[in-house]
Amino acid sequence: MTTAYLNGEFLPLAEARVSPMDRGFLFGDGIYEVIPVYSRRPFRLDEHLARLQRSLDAIRLANPLTPDAWRALVGRLVAEAEWNDQSVYLQVTRGPMAVRNHAFPATVTPTVFGLVEALVTPAAELCEKGVAAVSAPDFRWLRCNIKSTSLLANCLLRQIAVDAGCAETLLLRDGILAEGSASNIFVVRNGVLLAPQKNHLMLTGITYDVVLELAAAHGLPSEVRDITDAEVRAADELWLTSSTKEVLAIVELDGQKVGAGGTALAGSPRDMGTAAGLPGPIFKQMYGWYQDFKRDVMRCG
C-alpha cells in the first residue's frame, strides 16, 4: 500500500480525493518539488524546501506549512514507504474555488499533497553506452525557473523524444541551449565543462549544482555561460542530469554521433582513444565521482 499525504492526513493513495474545482486541476495553478532519498535519507532537503518557497513566492501563494512541518511530513512519508531509495513528490496548489475564474479567489485554502515512489536510477547499460537525444525549439513560457505543475509544454517536448525513440529533448531558444525537457544539460569541449547559466529560462536542478561542485572539487575546469547551438553540435561530450537520471552521457543528437563534429583538437579528451558516439572520458570521471558522492554523502546524510 502506498501512503500519501493530503491536507493534513496520511492515507492510502487510492483513497486520496481532490475537489474537481481545485485550481491545480483546472488551471495547473500550483508548484511542486521532487526530492531523492537514499537509504531513507532525503538529499539536500533544505535546498529543496528553499526552492519550493521560491516557487510559492513567484506565484504569490503563501506557504501553507512551516519548514519544520515540511520536514516532519517528508520524514513520515519516507519512514512509511517500503523502499530504502525513494522519490518524494510534494505539491501545493491554490486550492478549490466556488466558481471557475482565472482570478485568484478572495479566500485561498491551498491543497497540499505528498507522495513517495521507488527511486529508479538508470540501468547499468544506459550508463555504459549512453543515450540518444533530439533537439527542438523551446516554446515554453518565460518563467521556467518556477517549478510549476503547468507542464504541458514540457510534456509535448518530451514526447518528441519518445516518438523518436530517444531519452530526452534538448531545448534551444534563439540559438542558445536552455535545458532538457526534464533535465539539465552539460557540454564538454576541449576539456572544459560548460553549463548554461541560471536564469528565468531554465529550472536548475539540485543535481546541476552537485555536478559543478564535483567538477570544482576534482579540478575539472568549468564555465557557466550561454552555450550556442553550434557549440552543442560540436561538443566532445554531452550529458544530461537530474535527480532520477543522475548523470547520463548523450552519445547521439539528432541522429549524429556526439564527438563526430570534427572540432576535437589533438590532445583533447576525444583524441584520447574514445570514439565518437560513446560516453567520453570526462563523463566517465564525473560518473565515478558522482557515485562516490552518492555512497559517501547522499547515503550518509
ZAMARGU-4260 file (C-alpha; in steps of 0.2 Angstrom, whole numbers, plus 5000, padded with zeros to 4 digits):
<rodrens>
0) 5000/5000/5000 | 5007/5017/4995 | 5004/5031/5008 | 5000/5048/5003 | 4998/5065/5012
5) 4983/5076/5008 | 4979/5092/5018 | 4985/5086/5035 | 4980/5067/5033 | 4991/5052/5029
10) 4981/5040/5020 | 4982/5026/5006 | 4985/5034/4989 | 4969/5026/4982 | 4958/5035/4995
15) 4965/5052/4991 | 4952/5064/4984 | 4953/5082/4977 | 4939/5094/4973 | 4936/5095/4954
20) 4936/5114/4957 | 4954/5114/4963 | 4964/5127/4953 | 4978/5114/4952 | 4966/5103/4942
25) 4958/5116/4932 | 4972/5128/4928 | 4988/5120/4934 | 4989/5133/4947 | 5002/5126/4958
30) 5020/5121/4961 | 5030/5105/4966 | 5046/5098/4971 | 5054/5081/4969 | 5067/5075/4982
35) 5078/5060/4980 | 5080/5049/4995 | 5095/5037/4998 | 5095/5024/5011 | 5080/5033/5019
40) 5089/5050/5020 | 5082/5064/5010 | 5096/5073/5000 | 5098/5091/5002 | 5080/5093/5009
45) 5083/5111/5015 | 5088/5116/4997 | 5073/5108/4990 | 5062/5117/5003 | 5070/5133/4999
50) 5067/5131/4980 | 5049/5126/4985 | 5047/5143/4994 | 5054/5152/4979 | 5041/5145/4968
55) 5027/5149/4980 | 5034/5167/4981 | 5034/5168/4962 | 5016/5163/4960 | 5010/5174/4975
60) 5005/5159/4986 | 5008/5159/5005 | 5017/5144/5011 | 5004/5133/5020 | 5017/5124/5031
65) 5032/5129/5041 | 5049/5122/5037 | 5048/5110/5052 | 5031/5104/5046 | 5038/5101/5029
70) 5052/5091/5037 | 5040/5081/5048 | 5029/5077/5033 | 5043/5071/5022 | 5050/5061/5037
75) 5034/5052/5039 | 5032/5048/5021 | 5050/5041/5020 | 5048/5031/5036 | 5031/5023/5030
80) 5037/5019/5012 | 5043/5001/5008 | 5059/5006/4999 | 5076/5012/5005 | 5079/5023/4990
85) 5064/5034/4986 | 5057/5049/4976 | 5047/5061/4987 | 5034/5072/4977 | 5027/5087/4985
90) 5014/5098/4978 | 5005/5114/4983 | 4990/5121/4973 | 4980/5137/4976 | 4966/5125/4981
95) 4947/5125/4977 | 4936/5139/4971 | 4917/5141/4971 | 4916/5146/4953 | 4929/5144/4939
100) 4938/5160/4937 | 4955/5164/4932 | 4957/5177/4945 | 4963/5172/4962 | 4949/5168/4975
105) 4947/5180/4989 | 4950/5166/5001 | 4963/5154/4997 | 4964/5137/5005 | 4979/5128/4997
110) 4979/5110/4993 | 4995/5101/5000 | 4999/5084/4993 | 5014/5072/4995 | 5018/5055/4988
115) 5033/5043/4988 | 5038/5032/4974 | 5053/5020/4972 | 5068/5029/4966 | 5073/5020/4950
120) 5090/5025/4943 | 5097/5022/4926 | 5101/5004/4921 | 5119/5000/4920 | 5118/4998/4901
125) 5112/5016/4899 | 5127/5022/4910 | 5139/5012/4900 | 5133/5015/4882 | 5124/5032/4884
130) 5108/5038/4877 | 5101/5047/4861 | 5093/5064/4861 | 5084/5076/4849 | 5083/5095/4849
135) 5069/5106/4847 | 5064/5125/4849 | 5060/5129/4866 | 5042/5135/4865 | 5038/5136/4884
140) 5034/5151/4893 | 5046/5164/4901 | 5046/5159/4919 | 5054/5142/4918 | 5063/5145/4934
145) 5046/5142/4943 | 5044/5123/4947 | 5026/5124/4941 | 5013/5110/4939 | 5009/5118/4922
150) 5020/5106/4912 | 5010/5104/4896 | 5024/5112/4885 | 5037/5100/4894 | 5026/5085/4890
155) 5024/5090/4872 | 5043/5092/4870 | 5047/5076/4880 | 5035/5067/4868 | 5046/5072/4853
160) 5060/5062/4861 | 5049/5047/4865 | 5042/5047/4847 | 5060/5047/4840 | 5065/5033/4852
165) 5076/5045/4862 | 5079/5048/4880 | 5077/5067/4880 | 5074/5083/4870 | 5087/5097/4871
170) 5078/5114/4871 | 5086/5129/4861 | 5079/5146/4862 | 5086/5159/4850 | 5101/5148/4846
175) 5105/5146/4865 | 5104/5130/4875 | 5092/5131/4889 | 5090/5113/4896 | 5081/5097/4893
180) 5063/5094/4894 | 5065/5086/4911 | 5084/5088/4914 | 5099/5099/4914 | 5112/5098/4900
185) 5130/5100/4901 | 5143/5101/4887 | 5161/5096/4886 | 5173/5105/4874 | 5192/5104/4874
190) 5192/5098/4892 | 5181/5111/4899 | 5164/5108/4906 | 5151/5120/4900 | 5134/5123/4909
195) 5120/5135/4904 | 5119/5150/4916 | 5105/5151/4929 | 5091/5162/4923 | 5072/5163/4921
200) 5073/5152/4905 | 5078/5136/4914 | 5075/5126/4930 | 5092/5122/4938 | 5091/5106/4947
205) 5100/5101/4963 | 5110/5088/4953 | 5116/5103/4942 | 5124/5111/4957 | 5131/5094/4963
210) 5140/5091/4946 | 5148/5109/4946 | 5153/5106/4964 | 5161/5089/4960 | 5170/5097/4945
215) 5177/5111/4956 | 5182/5098/4969 | 5192/5087/4957 | 5200/5101/4947 | 5189/5100/4931
220) 5189/5117/4923 | 5171/5123/4920 | 5162/5138/4914 | 5144/5144/4917 | 5138/5154/4902
225) 5127/5154/4887 | 5130/5139/4876 | 5126/5141/4857 | 5118/5128/4846 | 5134/5127/4836
230) 5144/5123/4852 | 5131/5109/4857 | 5133/5101/4840 | 5152/5102/4840 | 5153/5095/4858
235) 5166/5082/4863 | 5153/5076/4876 | 5135/5080/4881 | 5127/5075/4897 | 5110/5076/4905
240) 5107/5077/4923 | 5093/5075/4935 | 5089/5068/4952 | 5082/5052/4945 | 5093/5051/4929
245) 5109/5056/4939 | 5122/5059/4926 | 5120/5051/4909 | 5130/5053/4893 | 5121/5059/4877
250) 5130/5049/4863 | 5119/5054/4849 | 5110/5070/4845 | 5098/5072/4830 | 5105/5056/4823
255) 5123/5062/4823 | 5136/5054/4835 | 5142/5066/4848 | 5160/5070/4846 | 5159/5067/4827
260) 5158/5086/4823 | 5176/5087/4818 | 5181/5100/4831 | 5191/5090/4844 | 5209/5096/4844
265) 5224/5084/4845 | 5226/5080/4863 | 5208/5085/4868 | 5198/5072/4878 | 5190/5065/4861
270) 5208/5062/4855 | 5212/5050/4869 | 5205/5034/4862 | 5187/5036/4865 | 5177/5035/4848
275) 5163/5047/4844 | 5146/5040/4849 | 5152/5033/4865 | 5152/5040/4883 | 5168/5051/4884
280) 5182/5050/4897 | 5177/5066/4906 | 5159/5059/4908 | 5167/5043/4915 | 5176/5053/4928
285) 5161/5063/4933 | 5150/5047/4934 | 5163/5039/4946 | 5164/5055/4956 | 5145/5056/4957
290) 5143/5038/4963 | 5157/5040/4976 | 5147/5056/4982 | 5131/5046/4982 | 5139/5032/4993
295) 5149/5044/5004 | 5137/5059/5006 | 5120/5056/5000 | 5118/5039/5009 | 5126/5046/5025
300) 5115/5061/5027
</rodrens>
